[in-house]
Amino acid sequence: MSYIKFDKQQLVNLEYSLQKELLRSNRAGSYASTTITGCNTRKYHGLLVSLQPKIDNQHHVLLSSFDETVIQHKTEFNLGIHKYEDDVYEPGGHKYIRDFDSDPIPKLTYRVGGVVLSKERVFAANDDRILIKYTLEEAHSPTKLRFKPYCAFRSVHDLSEANDAIDTSFVRVQNGIKVRLYEPYSPLFMQFSKKVNYIHNPNWYYDIEYSKEKTRGYDYKEDLFVPGYFELSIKQGESFIFSAGLEEITSTKLKSLFEKEMEVRIPRDSFENCLTNTAQQFFVQKKDRIDLIAGYHWFNISGRDAFISLTGLTLTQNNSKTFIEVTDSLIKRMKGPFFPSNRIGSDFIFEAVDGPLWFFWALQQYILFTGDDKLIWKKYQKVMLKILNAYNNGTSFNIYAQENGLLVAGENNDALTWMNAKMNDVPIVNRNGLAVEVNALWYNAIRFYSALGKSIGETKGLKKWNDLAKKIETSFLETFWDEDKGYMADVVKGDMKDFSVRPNQIFACSLPYSIPDEAKIHSLLQVVENELLTPRGLRTLSPKNLNYKGVYKGDIFARDGAYHQGSAFPWLLGHFSEAYLKIHGTSGLGLIKKIYANFEDEMTEAGIGTISELYYGDPPYKGKGAISQAWSVAELLRINHLVKQYEQNTNQS
């Protein structure tokens, strides 16, 4: 039996199956995503969602869905499914689904009377093209298939509405057609591996609803355009390939292309292999550049997310080449000492104080895994020094080093740390001033730069940084540590010290260069374990706090209000595990193994085969936010690597 599998009873139960989402992407930057039944529940869903460089280089839904109809004895059985008003699902094709299998690629099997039809989907690895293989497994009578493409041609953040500006024309190509609803979109080529009859019959389908958007408090109704339909006859045992892509392809190549893509797929036959598969979904190759997408469906390029994620997504997978390529891509996009923290339209945003500091940690990890300190110094010494000088001397967003060496960042309504949610442009958690993890990262960066320079033999100018680090060693604990409480303040601003129990203090224990002694780390870890640790991540705030919100749901204001006020984030577990093992050694492996194993159940939840952005802080610890988040997947892979390392060291000793 497949590792990830759903049966008929689960599939026809829409209350159950519509909560299970699929995501597949490729190196070209395209993705396909929908529920396991094929019913789209988000505006972000679609069978071909591709980047559009002539518009904004962001994701746009071209082919929303592709409905199949089985025809026997002039009787039609529609396999498609869309949601309309009053919880009406038409045509209701989910009732014919008999089986869903995810290994090695998504496969749905339908039974209609004596007909058994299967469809399997795979992406071309480096081409904006999805391939769907249809196989008539059983049939006792002549069978015809009809296909109806629902097209959107709009940004993933918008919705389509019927209009007169649409181009309803088409161009015949080999075994298919080409359509382009609007300029300057890329044309959409829909082709088959066998001859097909196309009937042009342009129509709008109105008020299709996306339930997830309705729940999230956004517009949720859309009109989709169907240019016409395809028909072909099929015999029992016969297979053919449908292709939807941004360029025309020779139809005779479709079968071999599908088989080639199947050959290189990693089986999704275990928890670890699912994570390994998912690790590849976040990388986009364009010409001479590789970018890392922070999460699906709405996250973009972020230096912070990338540098936190690269270790797990590349180095634990023996892929140091991609690590370097992504890092170089981000450096090309720097603005002063800052890496991009987000992208709105075609414009990058630069407002993360910790992103440049996570860059140092990522380089440390590269050396830890490869031992190549000379490469890191040669390629990145100037970038590291630029960041250190800018932060030390003072730069944008009121970022500067105080006389005692600690790093101040932010003023007014800035939100520069990873806890950056805002409501009406005001930070929900104001962490301007001295943030504990920013200063832990700042100290680690300075120490790493100095130690690396010394190991290479490049000692010029290092005394300045060593002296600064010694200042920080004294002032850090004086500023953040409270002996009576046994843990650290989250933020300090003047005489104000915020001792809300949050997870950010964990980085002061986990980073390679850390200041607290073993006793302080042990005390801090106990507080974090007792108040923040859940089976799905570290809570962002202790339940003992009056501002705690353990359930992340509702409209945008309710969700943002809970985002960093109690929601649990999986990525934080990587640094918790590292700090825990640093103190407890192999005796701590039992807890860390349990933390890792807890996520195996998530392989059949939310985004199946991957890990969500965040989870409820309260039971049942439900996955929410983005269905597949880079740093969530990355840190679980890193935890698994840490466990294996400790076990290996134990066996060798």
Buried (B, 14 or more C-beta within 10 A) or exposed (E): EBBBBBEBEBBBEBEBBBBBBBBBBBBBBBBBBBBBBBBBBBBBBBBBBBBBEEBBBBBBBBBBBBBBBBBBEEEEBBBBBBBBEEEEBEBBBBBBBBBBBBBBBBBBBBBBBEBBBBBBBBBBBEBBBBBBBBBBBEBEEEBBBBBBBBBBBBBBBEBBEBEEEBBBEBEEBEBBBBBBBEEEBBBBBBBBBBEBEBEEEBBBBEBBBBBBBBEBEBEBBBBBBBBBBBBBBBEBEBBBBBBBBBEBBEBEEBBEBBEEBBEEEBEBBEBEBBBBBBBBBBBBBBEEBBBBBBBBBBBBBBBBBBBBBBBBBBBBBEBBEBBBBBBBBBBEBBEEBBBBBBBEEEEBBBBBBBBBBBBBBBBBBBBEBBEBBEBBBEBBBEBBBBBBEBBBEEBBBBBBBEEBBBBBBBEEEBBBBBBBBBEEEEBBBBBBBBBBBBBBBBBBBBBBBBBBBEEBEEEEEBEEBBEBBEBBBEBBBEBBBEEEEBBBBBBBBEEEBBBBBBBBBBBBBBBBBBBBEEEBBBBBBEBBEEBBBBBBBBBBBBBEBEEBBBBBEBEEEBBBBBBBBBBBBBBBBBBBBBBBBBBBEEEBBEBBBEBBEBBBEBBBBBBBBBBBBBBBBBEEBBBBBBBBBBBBBBBBBBBBBBBEEBEEEEEEE
